[in-house]
Amino acid sequence: DCSGDQMRNSPADQSKERCVMRERKLGTEKRKTPRKEISWAAHARNTHLSVIGAKVWDVTALGAFIEVAADAPAVSGEPVNLELFPFGQGGGHRVAGVIKWVGENATHGCHGIGVEFNPTTVSRNVSKLINEAYDLANWM
């Protein structure tokens, strides 16, 4: 279990932190770079999927977890185009990727898609936003 200084205040935050700690402890955490919890808006589109106003729950330099409805026609292995809105408004930042998995996310308690970014489509602006998310999370 987690020590008190690693936990946040609310029971939901404590539960999320336990899930993350358990994933790391059990070796089920497969990310190559650490994730940072965020709350960004996004659009996700491909041949089968069109989600406007989705929520990005966490991001890494290589990908993101995006909440979508359980009945959204998302298929693992398919390409997806994302438009990220880190501040909830204004112009979005486009990035392409591949849906790596679809399902319930125990950490965030919702259904969604895990997307791996296509590194050639991650612009300097998107990289800067991700780095700022890391900086902000480390500052808080």
NORNOR-V393707 format. One record per helix or strand of 2 or more residues. SS is the DSSP state (H for helix, E for strand). FROM is the first residue (numbers start at 1). TO is the last residue. If there is no record, write none. Layout:
{{SS & FROM & TO} {SS & FROM & TO}}
This chain:
{{H & 4 & 6} {H & 11 & 26} {E & 36 & 45} {E & 50 & 59} {E & 63 & 67} {E & 79 & 85} {E & 93 & 105} {E & 110 & 117} {H & 119 & 121} {H & 124 & 139}}
